Amino acid sequence: MKEITIYWNTRLLNPKDVPEIKRLIRERFNMPNHTTVNGETTFNIREEDMELLREVLRNNHFDDEDE
């Protein structure tokens, strides 16, 4: 397992789509349902899911930061 932080940069997305996109990503990667006031979520991810997560984040204009 690896701890990473997601920065939910949603400015380029349609505001109506953001809650559903975040919900789907959270469900798929078992993320907690919270975000800091800075728009970040820190969680543990399995190594085998890292590449898929990066692709999903890249396609939705979110950033990840390895801890």
N, C-alpha and C positions, 0 to 999 in steps of 0.2 A: 504494500500500500504506500501511496505517496500523498503528501499533503500539498494541495494547491489552492490558490485564491483566484476566483473568477471576478473580473470587473464587468458588471452588466452595463456596458455602454450602449444604450438603446436609442440614441439620437437619430440614427439612420433608419430605424424601423418605424413602421406604422404604429402609432401608440395603441391602436385597438388590438394589434397582434401580439404585443409584448407579453401580457399575462399568460396567454396560451403557449407561446414559444418557451418562456421560462418554465412553465409547469411541465411541459414535455421533456425538456432537458433535465430538469430536476428528477423527474420520475425515472428516466432512462439511466442516469448515473447516480441515483440514490443520494442526491444532495439534500441538505437540510433546507427547510422552507423559511429561511430568513436572509436578510440582506442588511449590511451595515448602513449607516447614514451616508457613507462614501460610495455606496453601490457595489459592495464586495460581498462575496460568499466564500468562506474557507471550508474545505472539506477534504476527506480522504478518498482517493480513487485507486482502483486496481491498475497495476501497470499495463495489463492487456487492454484496458479501456482508454488509455491516454491518447493514442493516435486518433481514434474515432471522436473523442471529445474535442481535440484540437480542430479537426475538420468541421465538426458541428459549430464550434465557436467561430471559426474563421468565416464560415458561410453565413453566419448571423451577425457578423461584425462585433463580436465580443472579444475580450482579451483575457488571456490566462497568464498567471505568473507562478512559476515553480517556487516552492518554499524551500 
